[in-house]
Amino acid sequence: MDLKNNRITVGEMMSNPRVRDLLLREFPMLQDVRMRRRVWNMPLWKILQLGPRYMPQYRINDLLRQVRELD
């Protein structure tokens, strides 16, 4: 998946079923509709700034690699 230089939004990523499944598995908090609304229009670069609060950097890097490999 093209991450558009980390400017892609969470909503755009979630529109791809394979990426959505991956994100929901790694971030179960996205199951909550209220949380999903909060981050839906947030760009990936912002999520990457917040990510280390919730998971180690090596897992974030691995997740990004997996998303890039998906179409």
N, CA, C and O atoms as a Tripos MOL2 file, in Angstrom:
@<TRIPOS>MOLECULE
protein
  284   283    71     0     0
PROTEIN
NO_CHARGES

@<TRIPOS>ATOM
      1 N           0.8430   -1.1760    0.0000 N.3       1 MET1
      2 CA          0.0000    0.0000    0.0000 C.3       1 MET1
      3 C           0.8870    1.2370    0.0000 C.2       1 MET1
      4 O           1.8830    1.3050    0.7190 O.2       1 MET1
      5 N           0.5160    2.1900   -0.8000 N.am      2 ASP2
      6 CA          1.2360    3.4600   -0.8510 C.3       2 ASP2
      7 C           0.8120    4.3120    0.3390 C.2       2 ASP2
      8 O          -0.3580    4.6740    0.4650 O.2       2 ASP2
      9 N           1.7520    4.6260    1.1990 N.am      3 LEU3
     10 CA          1.4490    5.4090    2.4050 C.3       3 LEU3
     11 C           1.5670    6.9090    2.1710 C.2       3 LEU3
     12 O           1.4760    7.6960    3.1140 O.2       3 LEU3
     13 N           1.7680    7.3010    0.9360 N.am      4 LYS4
     14 CA          1.7980    8.7120    0.5310 C.3       4 LYS4
     15 C           2.7120    9.5540    1.4190 C.2       4 LYS4
     16 O           2.3430   10.6320    1.8850 O.2       4 LYS4
     17 N           3.9180    9.0240    1.6350 N.am      5 ASN5
     18 CA          4.9060    9.7380    2.4490 C.3       5 ASN5
     19 C           4.3570   10.0290    3.8510 C.2       5 ASN5
     20 O           4.5910   11.0980    4.4130 O.2       5 ASN5
     21 N           3.6230    9.0570    4.4000 N.am      6 ASN6
     22 CA          3.0020    9.1210    5.7370 C.3       6 ASN6
     23 C           1.9040   10.1780    5.8510 C.2       6 ASN6
     24 O           1.5500   10.5860    6.9570 O.2       6 ASN6
     25 N           1.3680   10.6200    4.7210 N.am      7 ARG7
     26 CA          0.2580   11.5870    4.7540 C.3       7 ARG7
     27 C          -1.0910   10.9010    4.5810 C.2       7 ARG7
     28 O          -2.1240   11.5660    4.6520 O.2       7 ARG7
     29 N          -1.1100    9.5880    4.3560 N.am      8 ILE8
     30 CA         -2.3530    8.8520    4.2250 C.3       8 ILE8
     31 C          -3.1030    8.9010    5.5640 C.2       8 ILE8
     32 O          -2.4800    8.8800    6.6260 O.2       8 ILE8
     33 N          -4.4140    8.9640    5.5120 N.am      9 THR9
     34 CA         -5.1930    9.0150    6.7500 C.3       9 THR9
     35 C          -5.5340    7.6030    7.2210 C.2       9 THR9
     36 O          -5.4730    6.6410    6.4560 O.2       9 THR9
     37 N          -5.8850    7.5100    8.4680 N.am     10 VAL10
     38 CA         -6.3130    6.2260    9.0290 C.3      10 VAL10
     39 C          -7.5340    5.7120    8.2670 C.2      10 VAL10
     40 O          -7.6370    4.5150    7.9990 O.2      10 VAL10
     41 N          -8.4470    6.5980    7.9200 N.am     11 GLY11
     42 CA         -9.6360    6.2040    7.1790 C.3      11 GLY11
     43 C          -9.3110    5.5990    5.8290 C.2      11 GLY11
     44 O          -9.9290    4.6140    5.4230 O.2      11 GLY11
     45 N          -8.3480    6.1770    5.1320 N.am     12 GLU12
     46 CA         -7.9340    5.6260    3.8390 C.3      12 GLU12
     47 C          -7.3190    4.2410    4.0230 C.2      12 GLU12
     48 O          -7.5490    3.3390    3.2180 O.2      12 GLU12
     49 N          -6.5450    4.0840    5.0790 N.am     13 MET13
     50 CA         -5.9380    2.7880    5.3450 C.3      13 MET13
     51 C          -7.0140    1.7630    5.7130 C.2      13 MET13
     52 O          -6.9600    0.6140    5.2730 O.2      13 MET13
     53 N          -7.9780    2.1800    6.5120 N.am     14 MET14
     54 CA         -9.0300    1.2670    6.9560 C.3      14 MET14
     55 C          -9.9750    0.8900    5.8200 C.2      14 MET14
     56 O         -10.7260   -0.0760    5.9500 O.2      14 MET14
     57 N          -9.9580    1.6180    4.7250 N.am     15 SER15
     58 CA        -10.8290    1.2800    3.6030 C.3      15 SER15
     59 C         -10.3430    0.0300    2.8610 C.2      15 SER15
     60 O         -11.0970   -0.5770    2.1010 O.2      15 SER15
     61 N          -9.0860   -0.3480    3.0820 N.am     16 ASN16
     62 CA         -8.5470   -1.5810    2.5130 C.3      16 ASN16
     63 C          -8.8030   -2.7060    3.5260 C.2      16 ASN16
     64 O          -8.2810   -2.6480    4.6390 O.2      16 ASN16
     65 N          -9.5990   -3.7350    3.1660 N.am     17 PRO17
     66 CA         -9.9600   -4.7880    4.1290 C.3      17 PRO17
     67 C          -8.7680   -5.5180    4.7490 C.2      17 PRO17
     68 O          -8.8040   -5.8540    5.9330 O.2      17 PRO17
     69 N          -7.7270   -5.7650    3.9800 N.am     18 ARG18
     70 CA         -6.5640   -6.4810    4.5210 C.3      18 ARG18
     71 C          -5.8020   -5.6140    5.5160 C.2      18 ARG18
     72 O          -5.3430   -6.0990    6.5510 O.2      18 ARG18
     73 N          -5.6710   -4.3330    5.1980 N.am     19 VAL19
     74 CA         -4.9890   -3.4090    6.1130 C.3      19 VAL19
     75 C          -5.8440   -3.2150    7.3580 C.2      19 VAL19
     76 O          -5.3230   -3.1880    8.4730 O.2      19 VAL19
     77 N          -7.1710   -3.0790    7.1690 N.am     20 ARG20
     78 CA         -8.0750   -2.9140    8.3150 C.3      20 ARG20
     79 C          -7.9480   -4.0950    9.2810 C.2      20 ARG20
     80 O          -7.8750   -3.8900   10.4930 O.2      20 ARG20
     81 N          -7.9220   -5.3160    8.7680 N.am     21 ASP21
     82 CA         -7.7770   -6.4920    9.6330 C.3      21 ASP21
     83 C          -6.4690   -6.4500   10.4100 C.2      21 ASP21
     84 O          -6.4310   -6.7710   11.5980 O.2      21 ASP21
     85 N          -5.4150   -6.0580    9.7410 N.am     22 LEU22
     86 CA         -4.1060   -5.9560   10.3830 C.3      22 LEU22
     87 C          -4.1180   -4.8900   11.4820 C.2      22 LEU22
     88 O          -3.6280   -5.1260   12.5870 O.2      22 LEU22
     89 N          -4.6790   -3.7220   11.1760 N.am     23 LEU23
     90 CA         -4.7280   -2.6360   12.1650 C.3      23 LEU23
     91 C          -5.6070   -2.9940   13.3560 C.2      23 LEU23
     92 O          -5.2590   -2.6830   14.4960 O.2      23 LEU23
     93 N          -6.7340   -3.6400   13.1070 N.am     24 LEU24
     94 CA         -7.6200   -4.0270   14.2040 C.3      24 LEU24
     95 C          -6.9750   -5.0850   15.0930 C.2      24 LEU24
     96 O          -7.2110   -5.1160   16.3010 O.2      24 LEU24
     97 N          -6.1690   -5.9440   14.4980 N.am     25 ARG25
     98 CA         -5.4740   -6.9550   15.2890 C.3      25 ARG25
     99 C          -4.4110   -6.3110   16.1740 C.2      25 ARG25
    100 O          -4.2580   -6.6870   17.3360 O.2      25 ARG25
    101 N          -3.6770   -5.3440   15.6300 N.am     26 GLU26
    102 CA         -2.5960   -4.6950   16.3790 C.3      26 GLU26
    103 C          -3.0980   -3.6120   17.3330 C.2      26 GLU26
    104 O          -2.4960   -3.3680   18.3790 O.2      26 GLU26
    105 N          -4.1980   -2.9690   16.9660 N.am     27 PHE27
    106 CA         -4.7640   -1.8890   17.7860 C.3      27 PHE27
    107 C          -6.2200   -2.1980   18.0880 C.2      27 PHE27
    108 O          -7.1070   -1.6340   17.4480 O.2      27 PHE27
    109 N          -6.4920   -3.0760   19.0430 N.am     28 PRO28
    110 CA         -7.8820   -3.4590   19.3400 C.3      28 PRO28
    111 C          -8.7540   -2.2670   19.7490 C.2      28 PRO28
    112 O          -9.9800   -2.3400   19.6630 O.2      28 PRO28
    113 N          -8.1300   -1.1740   20.1930 N.am     29 MET29
    114 CA         -8.9120   -0.0030   20.5820 C.3      29 MET29
    115 C          -9.6620    0.5930   19.3900 C.2      29 MET29
    116 O         -10.6030    1.3640   19.5780 O.2      29 MET29
    117 N          -9.2520    0.2430   18.1580 N.am     30 LEU30
    118 CA         -9.9510    0.7330   16.9710 C.3      30 LEU30
    119 C         -11.2940    0.0330   16.7580 C.2      30 LEU30
    120 O         -12.0760    0.4390   15.8980 O.2      30 LEU30
    121 N         -11.5610   -1.0090   17.5330 N.am     31 GLN31
    122 CA        -12.8740   -1.6560   17.4830 C.3      31 GLN31
    123 C         -13.9530   -0.6960   17.9930 C.2      31 GLN31
    124 O         -15.1070   -0.7590   17.5690 O.2      31 GLN31
    125 N         -13.5580    0.1870   18.9050 N.am     32 ASP32
    126 CA        -14.4850    1.1590   19.4800 C.3      32 ASP32
    127 C         -14.7800    2.2570   18.4620 C.2      32 ASP32
    128 O         -13.8670    2.9180   17.9670 O.2      32 ASP32
    129 N         -16.0520    2.4410   18.1580 N.am     33 VAL33
    130 CA        -16.4780    3.4070   17.1380 C.3      33 VAL33
    131 C         -16.0480    4.8270   17.5030 C.2      33 VAL33
    132 O         -15.6370    5.5910   16.6300 O.2      33 VAL33
    133 N         -16.1370    5.1850   18.7770 N.am     34 ARG34
    134 CA        -15.7430    6.5390   19.1860 C.3      34 ARG34
    135 C         -14.2590    6.7930   18.9420 C.2      34 ARG34
    136 O         -13.8730    7.8740   18.5000 O.2      34 ARG34
    137 N         -13.4350    5.7950   19.2320 N.am     35 MET35
    138 CA        -11.9900    5.9350   18.9890 C.3      35 MET35
    139 C         -11.7250    6.0310   17.4970 C.2      35 MET35
    140 O         -10.9030    6.8350   17.0580 O.2      35 MET35
    141 N         -12.4190    5.2140   16.7180 N.am     36 ARG36
    142 CA        -12.2240    5.2280   15.2660 C.3      36 ARG36
    143 C         -12.5910    6.5900   14.6900 C.2      36 ARG36
    144 O         -11.9000    7.0890   13.8020 O.2      36 ARG36
    145 N         -13.6690    7.1980   15.1840 N.am     37 ARG37
    146 CA        -14.0570    8.5370   14.7110 C.3      37 ARG37
    147 C         -12.9740    9.5660   15.0100 C.2      37 ARG37
    148 O         -12.7080   10.4530   14.1980 O.2      37 ARG37
    149 N         -12.3520    9.4450   16.1780 N.am     38 ARG38
    150 CA        -11.3100   10.4060   16.5640 C.3      38 ARG38
    151 C         -10.1110   10.3760   15.6310 C.2      38 ARG38
    152 O          -9.5350   11.4160   15.3100 O.2      38 ARG38
    153 N          -9.7400    9.1790   15.1990 N.am     39 VAL39
    154 CA         -8.5110    9.0460   14.4170 C.3      39 VAL39
    155 C          -8.7550    8.9040   12.9220 C.2      39 VAL39
    156 O          -7.7930    8.8770   12.1560 O.2      39 VAL39
    157 N         -10.0040    8.8130   12.4790 N.am     40 TRP40
    158 CA        -10.3310    8.5160   11.0830 C.3      40 TRP40
    159 C          -9.6290    9.4530   10.0950 C.2      40 TRP40
    160 O          -9.0840    8.9930    9.0910 O.2      40 TRP40
    161 N          -9.6360   10.7440   10.3670 N.am     41 ASN41
    162 CA         -9.0360   11.7190    9.4500 C.3      41 ASN41
    163 C          -7.6110   12.1140    9.8380 C.2      41 ASN41
    164 O          -7.0320   13.0310    9.2570 O.2      41 ASN41
    165 N          -7.0580   11.4170   10.8210 N.am     42 MET42
    166 CA         -5.7160   11.7270   11.2850 C.3      42 MET42
    167 C          -4.6860   11.1310   10.3190 C.2      42 MET42
    168 O          -4.8060    9.9690    9.9300 O.2      42 MET42
    169 N          -3.6790   11.9170    9.9320 N.am     43 PRO43
    170 CA         -2.6480   11.3840    9.0340 C.3      43 PRO43
    171 C          -1.7220   10.4160    9.7640 C.2      43 PRO43
    172 O          -1.5640   10.4760   10.9840 O.2      43 PRO43
    173 N          -1.1250    9.5370    8.9960 N.am     44 LEU44
    174 CA         -0.2400    8.5170    9.5610 C.3      44 LEU44
    175 C           0.9170    9.1350   10.3270 C.2      44 LEU44
    176 O           1.3170    8.5980   11.3600 O.2      44 LEU44
    177 N           1.4680   10.2510    9.8510 N.am     45 TRP45
    178 CA          2.6070   10.8520   10.5530 C.3      45 TRP45
    179 C           2.2470   11.2000   11.9970 C.2      45 TRP45
    180 O           3.0830   11.0840   12.8930 O.2      45 TRP45
    181 N           1.0140   11.6240   12.2200 N.am     46 LYS46
    182 CA          0.5740   11.9580   13.5790 C.3      46 LYS46
    183 C           0.4420   10.6870   14.4230 C.2      46 LYS46
    184 O           0.8190   10.6650   15.5950 O.2      46 LYS46
    185 N          -0.0940    9.6390   13.8120 N.am     47 ILE47
    186 CA         -0.2220    8.3580   14.5140 C.3      47 ILE47
    187 C           1.1640    7.8340   14.8950 C.2      47 ILE47
    188 O           1.3470    7.2860   15.9820 O.2      47 ILE47
    189 N           2.1350    8.0030   14.0010 N.am     48 LEU48
    190 CA          3.4850    7.5300   14.2830 C.3      48 LEU48
    191 C           4.1300    8.2870   15.4380 C.2      48 LEU48
    192 O           4.9850    7.7430   16.1380 O.2      48 LEU48
    193 N           3.7290    9.5240   15.6390 N.am     49 GLN49
    194 CA          4.2280   10.2800   16.7890 C.3      49 GLN49
    195 C           3.6420    9.7450   18.0950 C.2      49 GLN49
    196 O           4.3200    9.7040   19.1220 O.2      49 GLN49
    197 N           2.3700    9.3350   18.0430 N.am     50 LEU50
    198 CA          1.6870    8.8470   19.2410 C.3      50 LEU50
    199 C           1.9560    7.3670   19.5060 C.2      50 LEU50
    200 O           1.8390    6.9090   20.6430 O.2      50 LEU50
    201 N           2.3100    6.6280   18.4770 N.am     51 GLY51
    202 CA          2.4490    5.1770   18.5580 C.3      51 GLY51
    203 C           3.3390    4.6410   19.6700 C.2      51 GLY51
    204 O           2.9480    3.6900   20.3450 O.2      51 GLY51
    205 N           4.5160    5.2090   19.8870 N.am     52 PRO52
    206 CA          5.4050    4.6490   20.9180 C.3      52 PRO52
    207 C           4.8060    4.6580   22.3280 C.2      52 PRO52
    208 O           5.3140    3.9710   23.2140 O.2      52 PRO52
    209 N           3.7520    5.4110   22.5420 N.am     53 ARG53
    210 CA          3.0690    5.3740   23.8430 C.3      53 ARG53
    211 C           2.3400    4.0540   24.0410 C.2      53 ARG53
    212 O           2.1040    3.6300   25.1720 O.2      53 ARG53
    213 N           1.9830    3.4050   22.9340 N.am     54 TYR54
    214 CA          1.1400    2.2190   22.9950 C.3      54 TYR54
    215 C           1.8660    0.9260   22.6410 C.2      54 TYR54
    216 O           1.4320   -0.1530   23.0470 O.2      54 TYR54
    217 N           2.9550    1.0150   21.8980 N.am     55 MET55
    218 CA          3.7100   -0.1870   21.5290 C.3      55 MET55
    219 C           5.1470    0.1730   21.2240 C.2      55 MET55
    220 O           5.4450    1.3140   20.8680 O.2      55 MET55
    221 N           6.0480   -0.8000   21.3620 N.am     56 PRO56
    222 CA          7.4750   -0.5350   21.0940 C.3      56 PRO56
    223 C           7.7270   -0.1770   19.6280 C.2      56 PRO56
    224 O           6.9790   -0.5850   18.7400 O.2      56 PRO56
    225 N           8.7680    0.5740   19.3990 N.am     57 GLN57
    226 CA          9.0960    1.0520   18.0530 C.3      57 GLN57
    227 C           9.3350   -0.0870   17.0680 C.2      57 GLN57
    228 O           8.9680    0.0280   15.8980 O.2      57 GLN57
    229 N           9.9390   -1.1740   17.5150 N.am     58 TYR58
    230 CA         10.1970   -2.2850   16.5900 C.3      58 TYR58
    231 C           8.8940   -2.8980   16.0800 C.2      58 TYR58
    232 O           8.8370   -3.3630   14.9410 O.2      58 TYR58
    233 N           7.8470   -2.9040   16.9090 N.am     59 ARG59
    234 CA          6.5520   -3.4220   16.4510 C.3      59 ARG59
    235 C           5.8920   -2.4620   15.4740 C.2      59 ARG59
    236 O           5.2320   -2.8910   14.5280 O.2      59 ARG59
    237 N           6.0660   -1.1740   15.6990 N.am     60 ILE60
    238 CA          5.5340   -0.1710   14.7680 C.3      60 ILE60
    239 C           6.2130   -0.3240   13.4130 C.2      60 ILE60
    240 O           5.5510   -0.3120   12.3750 O.2      60 ILE60
    241 N           7.5330   -0.4680   13.4250 N.am     61 ASN61
    242 CA          8.2830   -0.6430   12.1760 C.3      61 ASN61
    243 C           7.8380   -1.8940   11.4340 C.2      61 ASN61
    244 O           7.6940   -1.8760   10.2110 O.2      61 ASN61
    245 N           7.6200   -2.9820   12.1690 N.am     62 ASP62
    246 CA          7.1730   -4.2220   11.5470 C.3      62 ASP62
    247 C           5.7740   -4.0570   10.9640 C.2      62 ASP62
    248 O           5.4940   -4.5490    9.8710 O.2      62 ASP62
    249 N           4.9080   -3.3750   11.6770 N.am     63 LEU63
    250 CA          3.5500   -3.1340   11.1890 C.3      63 LEU63
    251 C           3.5700   -2.2880    9.9110 C.2      63 LEU63
    252 O           2.8360   -2.5850    8.9680 O.2      63 LEU63
    253 N           4.3920   -1.2490    9.8680 N.am     64 LEU64
    254 CA          4.5210   -0.4210    8.6790 C.3      64 LEU64
    255 C           5.0240   -1.2350    7.4840 C.2      64 LEU64
    256 O           4.5500   -1.0670    6.3610 O.2      64 LEU64
    257 N           5.9900   -2.1180    7.7440 N.am     65 ARG65
    258 CA          6.5090   -2.9790    6.6890 C.3      65 ARG65
    259 C           5.4020   -3.8620    6.1290 C.2      65 ARG65
    260 O           5.2840   -4.0180    4.9140 O.2      65 ARG65
    261 N           4.5870   -4.4420    7.0150 N.am     66 GLN66
    262 CA          3.4900   -5.3030    6.5770 C.3      66 GLN66
    263 C           2.4610   -4.5230    5.7750 C.2      66 GLN66
    264 O           1.9620   -5.0210    4.7660 O.2      66 GLN66
    265 N           2.1380   -3.3200    6.1990 N.am     67 VAL67
    266 CA          1.1470   -2.4960    5.4940 C.3      67 VAL67
    267 C           1.6770   -2.1260    4.1120 C.2      67 VAL67
    268 O           0.9290   -2.1760    3.1350 O.2      67 VAL67
    269 N           2.9390   -1.7610    4.0130 N.am     68 ARG68
    270 CA          3.5220   -1.4170    2.7210 C.3      68 ARG68
    271 C           3.4730   -2.5780    1.7460 C.2      68 ARG68
    272 O           3.3230   -2.3720    0.5420 O.2      68 ARG68
    273 N           3.5980   -3.8000    2.2550 N.am     69 GLU69
    274 CA          3.5960   -4.9850    1.4020 C.3      69 GLU69
    275 C           2.1900   -5.3340    0.9110 C.2      69 GLU69
    276 O           2.0430   -6.0250   -0.0970 O.2      69 GLU69
    277 N           1.1620   -4.8660    1.6100 N.am     70 LEU70
    278 CA         -0.2190   -5.1570    1.2160 C.3      70 LEU70
    279 C          -0.6730   -4.2100    0.1180 C.2      70 LEU70
    280 O          -0.1460   -3.1080   -0.0270 O.2      70 LEU70
    281 N          -1.6520   -4.6520   -0.6500 N.am     71 ASP71
    282 CA         -2.2250   -3.7800   -1.6600 C.3      71 ASP71
    283 C          -3.6730   -3.5240   -1.3370 C.2      71 ASP71
    284 O          -4.3520   -2.8050   -2.0700 O.2      71 ASP71
@<TRIPOS>BOND
     1     1     2 1
     2     2     3 1
     3     3     4 2
     4     3     5 am
     5     5     6 1
     6     6     7 1
     7     7     8 2
     8     7     9 am
     9     9    10 1
    10    10    11 1
    11    11    12 2
    12    11    13 am
    13    13    14 1
    14    14    15 1
    15    15    16 2
    16    15    17 am
    17    17    18 1
    18    18    19 1
    19    19    20 2
    20    19    21 am
    21    21    22 1
    22    22    23 1
    23    23    24 2
    24    23    25 am
    25    25    26 1
    26    26    27 1
    27    27    28 2
    28    27    29 am
    29    29    30 1
    30    30    31 1
    31    31    32 2
    32    31    33 am
    33    33    34 1
    34    34    35 1
    35    35    36 2
    36    35    37 am
    37    37    38 1
    38    38    39 1
    39    39    40 2
    40    39    41 am
    41    41    42 1
    42    42    43 1
    43    43    44 2
    44    43    45 am
    45    45    46 1
    46    46    47 1
    47    47    48 2
    48    47    49 am
    49    49    50 1
    50    50    51 1
    51    51    52 2
    52    51    53 am
    53    53    54 1
    54    54    55 1
    55    55    56 2
    56    55    57 am
    57    57    58 1
    58    58    59 1
    59    59    60 2
    60    59    61 am
    61    61    62 1
    62    62    63 1
    63    63    64 2
    64    63    65 am
    65    65    66 1
    66    66    67 1
    67    67    68 2
    68    67    69 am
    69    69    70 1
    70    70    71 1
    71    71    72 2
    72    71    73 am
    73    73    74 1
    74    74    75 1
    75    75    76 2
    76    75    77 am
    77    77    78 1
    78    78    79 1
    79    79    80 2
    80    79    81 am
    81    81    82 1
    82    82    83 1
    83    83    84 2
    84    83    85 am
    85    85    86 1
    86    86    87 1
    87    87    88 2
    88    87    89 am
    89    89    90 1
    90    90    91 1
    91    91    92 2
    92    91    93 am
    93    93    94 1
    94    94    95 1
    95    95    96 2
    96    95    97 am
    97    97    98 1
    98    98    99 1
    99    99   100 2
   100    99   101 am
   101   101   102 1
   102   102   103 1
   103   103   104 2
   104   103   105 am
   105   105   106 1
   106   106   107 1
   107   107   108 2
   108   107   109 am
   109   109   110 1
   110   110   111 1
   111   111   112 2
   112   111   113 am
   113   113   114 1
   114   114   115 1
   115   115   116 2
   116   115   117 am
   117   117   118 1
   118   118   119 1
   119   119   120 2
   120   119   121 am
   121   121   122 1
   122   122   123 1
   123   123   124 2
   124   123   125 am
   125   125   126 1
   126   126   127 1
   127   127   128 2
   128   127   129 am
   129   129   130 1
   130   130   131 1
   131   131   132 2
   132   131   133 am
   133   133   134 1
   134   134   135 1
   135   135   136 2
   136   135   137 am
   137   137   138 1
   138   138   139 1
   139   139   140 2
   140   139   141 am
   141   141   142 1
   142   142   143 1
   143   143   144 2
   144   143   145 am
   145   145   146 1
   146   146   147 1
   147   147   148 2
   148   147   149 am
   149   149   150 1
   150   150   151 1
   151   151   152 2
   152   151   153 am
   153   153   154 1
   154   154   155 1
   155   155   156 2
   156   155   157 am
   157   157   158 1
   158   158   159 1
   159   159   160 2
   160   159   161 am
   161   161   162 1
   162   162   163 1
   163   163   164 2
   164   163   165 am
   165   165   166 1
   166   166   167 1
   167   167   168 2
   168   167   169 am
   169   169   170 1
   170   170   171 1
   171   171   172 2
   172   171   173 am
   173   173   174 1
   174   174   175 1
   175   175   176 2
   176   175   177 am
   177   177   178 1
   178   178   179 1
   179   179   180 2
   180   179   181 am
   181   181   182 1
   182   182   183 1
   183   183   184 2
   184   183   185 am
   185   185   186 1
   186   186   187 1
   187   187   188 2
   188   187   189 am
   189   189   190 1
   190   190   191 1
   191   191   192 2
   192   191   193 am
   193   193   194 1
   194   194   195 1
   195   195   196 2
   196   195   197 am
   197   197   198 1
   198   198   199 1
   199   199   200 2
   200   199   201 am
   201   201   202 1
   202   202   203 1
   203   203   204 2
   204   203   205 am
   205   205   206 1
   206   206   207 1
   207   207   208 2
   208   207   209 am
   209   209   210 1
   210   210   211 1
   211   211   212 2
   212   211   213 am
   213   213   214 1
   214   214   215 1
   215   215   216 2
   216   215   217 am
   217   217   218 1
   218   218   219 1
   219   219   220 2
   220   219   221 am
   221   221   222 1
   222   222   223 1
   223   223   224 2
   224   223   225 am
   225   225   226 1
   226   226   227 1
   227   227   228 2
   228   227   229 am
   229   229   230 1
   230   230   231 1
   231   231   232 2
   232   231   233 am
   233   233   234 1
   234   234   235 1
   235   235   236 2
   236   235   237 am
   237   237   238 1
   238   238   239 1
   239   239   240 2
   240   239   241 am
   241   241   242 1
   242   242   243 1
   243   243   244 2
   244   243   245 am
   245   245   246 1
   246   246   247 1
   247   247   248 2
   248   247   249 am
   249   249   250 1
   250   250   251 1
   251   251   252 2
   252   251   253 am
   253   253   254 1
   254   254   255 1
   255   255   256 2
   256   255   257 am
   257   257   258 1
   258   258   259 1
   259   259   260 2
   260   259   261 am
   261   261   262 1
   262   262   263 1
   263   263   264 2
   264   263   265 am
   265   265   266 1
   266   266   267 1
   267   267   268 2
   268   267   269 am
   269   269   270 1
   270   270   271 1
   271   271   272 2
   272   271   273 am
   273   273   274 1
   274   274   275 1
   275   275   276 2
   276   275   277 am
   277   277   278 1
   278   278   279 1
   279   279   280 2
   280   279   281 am
   281   281   282 1
   282   282   283 1
   283   283   284 2
@<TRIPOS>SUBSTRUCTURE
     1 MET1         2 RESIDUE 1 A MET
     2 ASP2         6 RESIDUE 1 A ASP
     3 LEU3        10 RESIDUE 1 A LEU
     4 LYS4        14 RESIDUE 1 A LYS
     5 ASN5        18 RESIDUE 1 A ASN
     6 ASN6        22 RESIDUE 1 A ASN
     7 ARG7        26 RESIDUE 1 A ARG
     8 ILE8        30 RESIDUE 1 A ILE
     9 THR9        34 RESIDUE 1 A THR
    10 VAL10       38 RESIDUE 1 A VAL
    11 GLY11       42 RESIDUE 1 A GLY
    12 GLU12       46 RESIDUE 1 A GLU
    13 MET13       50 RESIDUE 1 A MET
    14 MET14       54 RESIDUE 1 A MET
    15 SER15       58 RESIDUE 1 A SER
    16 ASN16       62 RESIDUE 1 A ASN
    17 PRO17       66 RESIDUE 1 A PRO
    18 ARG18       70 RESIDUE 1 A ARG
    19 VAL19       74 RESIDUE 1 A VAL
    20 ARG20       78 RESIDUE 1 A ARG
    21 ASP21       82 RESIDUE 1 A ASP
    22 LEU22       86 RESIDUE 1 A LEU
    23 LEU23       90 RESIDUE 1 A LEU
    24 LEU24       94 RESIDUE 1 A LEU
    25 ARG25       98 RESIDUE 1 A ARG
    26 GLU26      102 RESIDUE 1 A GLU
    27 PHE27      106 RESIDUE 1 A PHE
    28 PRO28      110 RESIDUE 1 A PRO
    29 MET29      114 RESIDUE 1 A MET
    30 LEU30      118 RESIDUE 1 A LEU
    31 GLN31      122 RESIDUE 1 A GLN
    32 ASP32      126 RESIDUE 1 A ASP
    33 VAL33      130 RESIDUE 1 A VAL
    34 ARG34      134 RESIDUE 1 A ARG
    35 MET35      138 RESIDUE 1 A MET
    36 ARG36      142 RESIDUE 1 A ARG
    37 ARG37      146 RESIDUE 1 A ARG
    38 ARG38      150 RESIDUE 1 A ARG
    39 VAL39      154 RESIDUE 1 A VAL
    40 TRP40      158 RESIDUE 1 A TRP
    41 ASN41      162 RESIDUE 1 A ASN
    42 MET42      166 RESIDUE 1 A MET
    43 PRO43      170 RESIDUE 1 A PRO
    44 LEU44      174 RESIDUE 1 A LEU
    45 TRP45      178 RESIDUE 1 A TRP
    46 LYS46      182 RESIDUE 1 A LYS
    47 ILE47      186 RESIDUE 1 A ILE
    48 LEU48      190 RESIDUE 1 A LEU
    49 GLN49      194 RESIDUE 1 A GLN
    50 LEU50      198 RESIDUE 1 A LEU
    51 GLY51      202 RESIDUE 1 A GLY
    52 PRO52      206 RESIDUE 1 A PRO
    53 ARG53      210 RESIDUE 1 A ARG
    54 TYR54      214 RESIDUE 1 A TYR
    55 MET55      218 RESIDUE 1 A MET
    56 PRO56      222 RESIDUE 1 A PRO
    57 GLN57      226 RESIDUE 1 A GLN
    58 TYR58      230 RESIDUE 1 A TYR
    59 ARG59      234 RESIDUE 1 A ARG
    60 ILE60      238 RESIDUE 1 A ILE
    61 ASN61      242 RESIDUE 1 A ASN
    62 ASP62      246 RESIDUE 1 A ASP
    63 LEU63      250 RESIDUE 1 A LEU
    64 LEU64      254 RESIDUE 1 A LEU
    65 ARG65      258 RESIDUE 1 A ARG
    66 GLN66      262 RESIDUE 1 A GLN
    67 VAL67      266 RESIDUE 1 A VAL
    68 ARG68      270 RESIDUE 1 A ARG
    69 GLU69      274 RESIDUE 1 A GLU
    70 LEU70      278 RESIDUE 1 A LEU
    71 ASP71      282 RESIDUE 1 A ASP
